[in-house]
Amino acid sequence: MLTSERTCFRCGSGFTGTNTERVCPACRVPKAKKPINRSLSFRERQVIELVCKAKLNKEIAWELKLTEGTIKEYLNRIFRKVGCSNRTELAIWAITRQQAA
């Protein structure tokens, strides 16, 4: 493989690399992810409450005056925060926490 002066596709800086390399070594290093804030917001708690009542995303969106896409984003964020992978696990998590309190 031939090495030549290349331009990084991400940052635009010059680097020496093979013809197959498109990104400089500095840009190949993965960026550190922001830590997840584990505390739930007021709106996230509202969404959880409505999930526990077996509401669909469309019904939750209508009740909270949001879009379905926003509800999906809230649910994905909630799943990451509490360590659940679906609505059923989330409802069980919420109910068991409610009984413990």
Secondary structure, DSSP 8 states (H G I E B T S, - for coil): --EEEEE-TTT--EEEEETT--S-HHHHS---------S--HHHHHHHHHHHTT--HHHHHHHHT--HHHHHHHHHHHHHHHT-SSHHHHHHHHHHHHHH-
